[in-house]
Amino acid sequence: MKLKELLEGIRILETDADLSLEITGVSYDSRRVEPGHLFVAVTGFSTDGHRFIPTAAEKGAACVLCERRPDTDIPYVLVADTRKALAAVGANWFGHPADRMTVIGVTGTNGKTTTTYLLKQVLERVIGAKVGLIGTIQNMIGDEVLETERTTPESFELQALFAQMVAKGCTHVVMEVSSHALCLSRVDCVHFAVGAFTNLTEDHLDFHKTMEAYRQAKAILFSRCGVGVFNADDPMVVKTMTEAPCEPLTCSVGKDADLCAEHADLCADHVAFDLVWKGSSYPVRLGIPGGFTVCNAMTVLGCAFALGLEPAACVRALAEAKGVKGRMEVVPTPGKDYTVLIDYAHTPDALDNVLRSVKGFCRGRVIAVFGCGGDRDPIKRPIMGKIGVEGSDLAIITSDNPRTEAPGKIIQDILAGVEGTEKPYLVEENRRAAIALAMREARKDDIIVLCGKGHETYQILGTEKTHLDEREEVAKVLASEGGTGL
């Protein structure tokens, strides 16, 4: 592709490059540069891509896209923001594949993964679409599963993924859109037919610093979509809706909104409610427990209706939909009279929602096993400690991806939030031992909720990932007690 074609739509501040130059590829990692590539020097948080321009030149890069004139003798194109430029370069290189599909983006602190998985199933069942999915657990092209390292890929990889989806016949894409992705221009050059905002609670303040900055990051999505589906029960979401230029569609549980859920019935293995839409009522049943499941279902239905899908067909599709691994997942405990659930709840609001939901259908005690991640927002640790202890009948405070921080220090931060509580809690730093402890403490009709890991099958200690699958840990405890395990 000619350099001029690759730079289409990008404001060039200065260049000494021949714009008719033939470019053979694009790299923003100097280790991946090959002869003839355009090297994009991106300024990151831990390093600056401009430092690696000499390496890219040595490896045969034909040109560099940068924010500062390079010291190395190599043709260059100077722009104000290489992150934004990388997104445009990616869209140009792959031929704007997102424009050939219907793209739906879901943002919010909690509920993104479940909402996207359910919406994918609704689109497949109702209109027979081949749907791509981009998210926290994995990416998918129809039924094909692709591994993923972050919620929203870097802009160039995102465009490559879109191109792969188009090539394999996808007509729709449902994707989680993180606040980091919106701030860091990963989804620039993507138009969303529908954007959805599930909720906004404290998270990622190590990056955004304030809740208002966090909200404003999420709000970027709604300047790039045709219709915005908003949770009218969340005041921060409503604030975003009032400022958004897109057409709004509101969802609520029990309040006046475009879509309203009434008479919600929360059970141990499902939720049921009446959906009110344009004067008609539809009975909805979804086989995922928890009050927040009602909110997620409403967001799914809002997105589907915004795309013009028939309501009764969507309701039928939801009744047949399957849940997501690590989201209110029931772990087999054969021969035991207690229940074990796994949930990804790793923020204060998510932990509160999960424990409240389980309380709503638990006939015995709720035993919560939880911790907080290392090298992440420390402000939420005492908040989660208070929620975890007060929201359960017995809390076991443990580790959850301590990373490079001392696990004991993280736990002390959590314990600062439970000073003076009269509710019982135990501390067990080793997560495997904490799971075993919870199972030893469990009585008839109790529900153990393993919070924080969800779909993850690892624990991050230092900078290394070590295998830890909570399903396997439960099975090991059962086997050690003479049960059947898995």
C-alpha angles and dihedrals in degrees: 000000000000116000089236091057092047091054096048111139094016120117107232116208097187139344142175093185126113102247090207089063113129112238118204099190147339128249133174093176111072090212089066098047116126130183112289096022128138105233114210112205105212121188107228135183098257100026142013119237090213088073089065098052091101090053091049090050092050090052092054106264109172096209141356128226107209148153095228130042108264121241089215120086099252132121109265143191115207119212135167096241123019093190091061091042091052090058091052092045090052093050091048094045093052096038099251095289094178089066089065094058138053105252122201119188126198121196134172138103097270136019099034097118097047091044094052094046093049093046090051090055092047092052091048095048099040104041102012092241124167101232132198119209128202119186156113100296101037145323120249138196103197102305094340112108123215123187119241136197101196137025094250118022123232110277097258093048089046092056090047089053091049089051090051090051093050091048090053095049105261114161097180137035125199113193141175110234114203125205089240090056092051093048094044096049095244092138097039112131091031120115115204118210087201132013123192131199114200102180143309124234134151114302140119093025088142084071104030097033095204136043090237092055088048090051093048090052091055090046091064089077092064093057087062104047138077098221127021120207109205134190100232091195092070114076094204090053091049090052089054091048093055090055098041120105093211127093108272128225115184131209128193143170106231099341132098110277141129088271117027131185115212135180095017114196115197116200135173093258105023149007127233131189143152115258115212114200127162093342096311129104125218126187109232126196124179125180097226118096124225139076092253088060087072090055092047091049091052091053090050092050091045091055092046093050091047087058091052100253119157112260100222091049091050091051090051090049092052091053088059096041122114126225129244127264110260096016109107087325116176112224117211112252103173114197094015126111094212130074132233121206128185120207134170092227103147102146128071094251094045092049091048092048094049095048093045091049094049091047087057094065105019115114094192133027128320111230112194122199111190147142140169131254123254124237088027137100104319092189092077096053100086089039091056090045091057093045094046095050099039093041095055138052091231126013126198111197114207144144128300115182097323090184110181096344123094107260091220091056091052090050091050088054089052092048091055086074096055101052110136095013118143093203116104121252138166131204122221114163095195108078094207090053090045091057091049090048092053091051092050090051095048120109134189113308093007119138119215112204114199102201131196108022100068109154093001117112097190145062118222109223113177104327095324131093114225122192115262120155111176091206089060092046091054090049091050092053091049091049092049089054091053095261126129098257110192 
